[in-house]
Amino acid sequence: MDPRNYSALHVFILLVFSDHPQLEMILSGVVTFFYVITLVGNTAIIFATLLDPHLHTPMYFFLRNLSFLDLCYTTSIVPQMLVNLWGPDKTISSVGCVVQLYVYMWLGSIECLLLAVMSYDRFTAICKPLHYFIIMNPRLCIKMIVMVWSISLANSVVLCTLTVSLPRCEHNLLDHFLCELPAMVKIACVDTTAVEMSVFALGIVIVLTPLILILISYAYIAKTVLNMKSRASQKKAMNTCGSHLTVVAMFYGTIIYLYLQPGKRASKDQGKFLTLFYTIITPSLNPLIYTLRNRDMKDALRKLMRFYHRLQK
């Protein structure tokens, strides 16, 4: 594929890992594998928590939202990525690229805030157990979800509009496997300092602020757990919180590295692999993380399997 053939077209060329063609073949199989796991695992969690009345609690309401989010997140990226990995044509239309950029940023921001909301839910359940269902009532839970999606949409609109409005001077080579903000900023032919500072400032709000709230919540949780006299209660609290903390560590670790630094450093191969990790691999691991140490989820999944087998008969 000669990039010059596309210079006059309304397309972007995603370089993916074109300088490592053998790696692309391996990656196509790896991405397909993890995408299937993501689809099956997160769909199972959604149906299991819906069908089991015992799981109609705030904790599983937020977990169900996280699973739905992961399904949307990976689906906004993987199909186009597989098309580019499988064939010599690595283009994406300008409209498709802009749509992917907005959706990708929107869903990524949602996950940052949703993980903070889930930590508040765990804080309330462990530190204020007698008032848990009064505080985390259905109305508040829905309000929190609406707020998370709305704030994230506003963040996406601001950042992506700033990025898309940058003049590119016919530069259409994106050194990435998706239309991602740092890669889009890199091809601008003007000084991008103002945009990078805006990304950094909103990154503080969308990434670091929720992370600080999560750490504060878990500081209180740790104090409460250490004061528990029952070993069984301590173990149960550690199991539910341990799963959430694992997801937080994987997601926030890569996000902070990629977005709280100058955009021109985020499109190297290292940045691509980190993006690949938190956009494709992490969503496939979430169902395993939340079910392996959760007896209620295991029981719900068994019920779902029995229900599925009955339908088959």
JOLINLIN-V162535 format. One record per residue. RES is the residue in three letters. PHI is phi as a letter, one per 20 degrees, with the letter a starting at -180 (* if undefined). BURIAL is + if it has 9 or more other ideal C-beta (glycine too) atoms within 8 Angstrom, else -. Layout:
BEGIN
((RES/PHI/BURIAL) (RES/PHI/BURIAL))
END
This chain:
BEGIN
((MET/*/-) (ASP/e/-) (PRO/g/+) (ARG/f/-) (ASN/f/-) (TYR/d/+) (SER/f/-) (ALA/e/-) (LEU/e/-) (HIS/e/-) (VAL/c/+) (PHE/d/+) (ILE/d/+) (LEU/e/+) (LEU/f/+) (VAL/l/+) (PHE/c/+) (SER/f/+) (ASP/e/-) (HIS/c/-) (PRO/g/-) (GLN/f/-) (LEU/f/-) (GLU/f/+) (MET/f/+) (ILE/f/-) (LEU/f/+) (SER/f/+) (GLY/f/-) (VAL/f/-) (VAL/f/+) (THR/f/+) (PHE/g/-) (PHE/f/+) (TYR/f/+) (VAL/f/-) (ILE/f/+) (THR/f/+) (LEU/f/+) (VAL/f/-) (GLY/f/+) (ASN/f/+) (THR/f/+) (ALA/f/+) (ILE/f/+) (ILE/f/+) (PHE/f/+) (ALA/f/+) (THR/f/+) (LEU/e/-) (LEU/e/+) (ASP/e/+) (PRO/g/-) (HIS/f/-) (LEU/d/+) (HIS/e/-) (THR/c/-) (PRO/g/+) (MET/g/+) (TYR/f/+) (PHE/f/+) (PHE/f/+) (LEU/f/+) (ARG/f/+) (ASN/f/+) (LEU/f/+) (SER/f/+) (PHE/f/+) (LEU/f/+) (ASP/f/+) (LEU/f/+) (CYS/f/+) (TYR/f/+) (THR/f/+) (THR/f/-) (SER/f/+) (ILE/d/+) (VAL/f/+) (PRO/g/-) (GLN/f/+) (MET/f/+) (LEU/f/+) (VAL/f/+) (ASN/f/+) (LEU/f/+) (TRP/f/-) (GLY/c/-) (PRO/f/-) (ASP/e/-) (LYS/d/+) (THR/e/+) (ILE/b/+) (SER/f/+) (SER/f/-) (VAL/f/-) (GLY/f/+) (CYS/f/+) (VAL/f/+) (VAL/f/-) (GLN/f/+) (LEU/f/+) (TYR/f/+) (VAL/f/+) (TYR/f/+) (MET/f/+) (TRP/f/+) (LEU/f/+) (GLY/f/+) (SER/f/+) (ILE/g/+) (GLU/f/+) (CYS/g/+) (LEU/f/+) (LEU/f/+) (LEU/f/+) (ALA/f/+) (VAL/f/+) (MET/f/+) (SER/f/+) (TYR/f/+) (ASP/f/+) (ARG/f/+) (PHE/f/+) (THR/f/+) (ALA/f/+) (ILE/e/+) (CYS/e/+) (LYS/c/+) (PRO/f/-) (LEU/f/-) (HIS/d/-) (TYR/g/+) (PHE/f/-) (ILE/f/-) (ILE/f/+) (MET/e/+) (ASN/f/-) (PRO/g/-) (ARG/f/-) (LEU/f/+) (CYS/g/+) (ILE/f/-) (LYS/f/-) (MET/f/+) (ILE/f/+) (VAL/f/-) (MET/f/-) (VAL/f/+) (TRP/f/+) (SER/f/-) (ILE/f/+) (SER/f/+) (LEU/f/+) (ALA/f/-) (ASN/f/+) (SER/f/+) (VAL/f/+) (VAL/f/+) (LEU/f/+) (CYS/f/+) (THR/f/-) (LEU/f/+) (THR/f/+) (VAL/f/+) (SER/f/-) (LEU/f/+) (PRO/f/-) (ARG/d/+) (CYS/l/-) (GLU/m/-) (HIS/f/-) (ASN/c/+) (LEU/e/+) (LEU/d/+) (ASP/e/-) (HIS/a/+) (PHE/d/+) (LEU/b/+) (CYS/e/+) (GLU/d/+) (LEU/g/+) (PRO/g/+) (ALA/f/+) (MET/f/+) (VAL/f/+) (LYS/f/+) (ILE/e/+) (ALA/f/+) (CYS/d/-) (VAL/c/-) (ASP/f/-) (THR/d/+) (THR/g/-) (ALA/f/-) (VAL/f/+) (GLU/f/+) (MET/f/-) (SER/f/+) (VAL/f/+) (PHE/f/+) (ALA/f/-) (LEU/f/+) (GLY/f/+) (ILE/f/+) (VAL/f/+) (ILE/e/+) (VAL/d/+) (LEU/f/+) (THR/f/+) (PRO/f/+) (LEU/f/+) (ILE/f/-) (LEU/f/+) (ILE/f/+) (LEU/f/-) (ILE/f/-) (SER/g/+) (TYR/f/+) (ALA/f/-) (TYR/f/+) (ILE/f/+) (ALA/g/-) (LYS/f/-) (THR/f/+) (VAL/f/+) (LEU/f/-) (ASN/e/-) (MET/f/+) (LYS/e/-) (SER/e/-) (ARG/f/-) (ALA/f/-) (SER/f/+) (GLN/f/+) (LYS/f/-) (LYS/f/-) (ALA/f/+) (MET/f/+) (ASN/f/+) (THR/f/+) (CYS/f/+) (GLY/f/+) (SER/f/+) (HIS/f/+) (LEU/f/+) (THR/f/+) (VAL/f/+) (VAL/g/+) (ALA/f/-) (MET/f/+) (PHE/f/+) (TYR/f/+) (GLY/g/-) (THR/f/+) (ILE/f/+) (ILE/f/+) (TYR/f/+) (LEU/e/+) (TYR/d/+) (LEU/e/+) (GLN/b/-) (PRO/g/-) (GLY/g/+) (LYS/f/+) (ARG/d/+) (ALA/e/+) (SER/d/+) (LYS/f/-) (ASP/g/-) (GLN/f/-) (GLY/f/+) (LYS/f/+) (PHE/f/-) (LEU/f/+) (THR/f/+) (LEU/g/+) (PHE/f/+) (TYR/e/+) (THR/e/+) (ILE/c/+) (ILE/f/+) (THR/g/+) (PRO/f/+) (SER/f/+) (LEU/e/+) (ASN/g/+) (PRO/g/+) (LEU/f/+) (ILE/f/+) (TYR/e/+) (THR/d/+) (LEU/f/-) (ARG/d/-) (ASN/c/+) (ARG/f/-) (ASP/f/+) (MET/f/+) (LYS/f/+) (ASP/f/+) (ALA/f/+) (LEU/f/+) (ARG/f/-) (LYS/f/+) (LEU/f/+) (MET/f/-) (ARG/f/-) (PHE/f/+) (TYR/f/-) (HIS/f/-) (ARG/f/-) (LEU/f/-) (GLN/f/-) (LYS/f/-))
END
